Amino acid sequence: MRKALKDGLVVLCFALLICGLAFGSQAQAATVITNAPDINPPGSFVTIVGTGFAVNETVTVQITHYDGTPAGGLGHDPWNVVAPGTGNFQTFWTVPFDDNLDEIMLVRATGQSTGYTAQSTFLCSNTKLDFTLAPPDSVCPGGPDDSILVCAQLLENCHGGNDLPLQGRPLIFFINLGNCGVNVGENGDDTALTDANGIACAKLRIPSTPGKYSIRVKFLGEDEPSDSEPPNSACDPNARVHLSAANECESFYVNSGAAGGKCRSGSNYCAVYPGPYLLDSGMQ
């Protein structure tokens, strides 16, 4: 009798363990994502998609500041949506014009019946940077006069997918050792102003030591001008707006096998001119 009871308890505990693992795996399966994690200017619509909740479950969605800033502005009250037959849902959030620009936002979705939770982040910004001339995958080690030419374009997002160039803004260019995972420094290797097309270019000295490097370009943002200052928006010539910061990064390698392995023997720089990237002063 005691053995049968013991065996029954073992079976029950095993069943509870399996159920708990199954519930945990389902809870971990719930996800929430947004359609545009990087460019969401005030007034734009953020699409929020949740998956992995129970069928026809009511899910509470809330958007707050990722850094814990008190939610005193608009748009931070929670709202409910229903995950229909698939357990998935789609909802929308309009970016308010008050306290969200240049902020990382946290979207959290919580199932009311299951308790499943999921969260993700997105950035509220109204500017974007893109390389128009990026570094190649690899270059030869550089000598004292060797440089790499990179260009980037700064745009203001004007809603509806329209982007217009921002002229006369300083872009800061950096070469950092390592990959693009760390956004470091504000004292760049070069600074250039954007032209009428929003493009600025910089010549950066190529490192002489082989390894993995990254080139980063940054726009530090711009405060909203006062009423006594001229308008600054590319989208609306009469508007004064806060322009958010932006940055972009590309990785590349410095190695002696670049340019088809034709780097000069006994020297640290390239003997050939592989495209528009290496600007050796002795080869101009």
SULDASUL-V209489 format. One record per run of one state. SS is the DSSP state (alpha for helix, beta for strand, coil for the rest). FROM is the first residue (numbers start at 0). TO is the last residue. If there is no record, write none. Layout:
# SULDASUL-V209489
ss=SS from=FROM to=TO
ss=SS from=FROM to=TO
This chain:
# SULDASUL-V209489
ss=coil from=0 to=0
ss=alpha from=1 to=28
ss=coil from=29 to=29
ss=beta from=30 to=33
ss=coil from=34 to=43
ss=beta from=44 to=50
ss=coil from=51 to=55
ss=beta from=56 to=64
ss=coil from=65 to=77
ss=beta from=78 to=82
ss=coil from=83 to=87
ss=beta from=88 to=93
ss=coil from=94 to=101
ss=beta from=102 to=110
ss=coil from=111 to=115
ss=beta from=116 to=123
ss=coil from=124 to=125
ss=beta from=126 to=132
ss=coil from=133 to=136
ss=beta from=137 to=138
ss=coil from=139 to=145
ss=beta from=146 to=156
ss=coil from=157 to=161
ss=beta from=162 to=164
ss=coil from=165 to=168
ss=beta from=169 to=176
ss=coil from=177 to=188
ss=beta from=189 to=192
ss=coil from=193 to=197
ss=beta from=198 to=204
ss=coil from=205 to=209
ss=beta from=210 to=218
ss=coil from=219 to=220
ss=beta from=221 to=221
ss=coil from=222 to=241
ss=beta from=242 to=242
ss=coil from=243 to=244
ss=beta from=245 to=253
ss=coil from=254 to=256
ss=alpha from=257 to=260
ss=coil from=261 to=261
ss=beta from=262 to=262
ss=coil from=263 to=268
ss=beta from=269 to=269
ss=coil from=270 to=276
ss=beta from=277 to=277
ss=coil from=278 to=279
ss=alpha from=280 to=282
ss=coil from=283 to=283
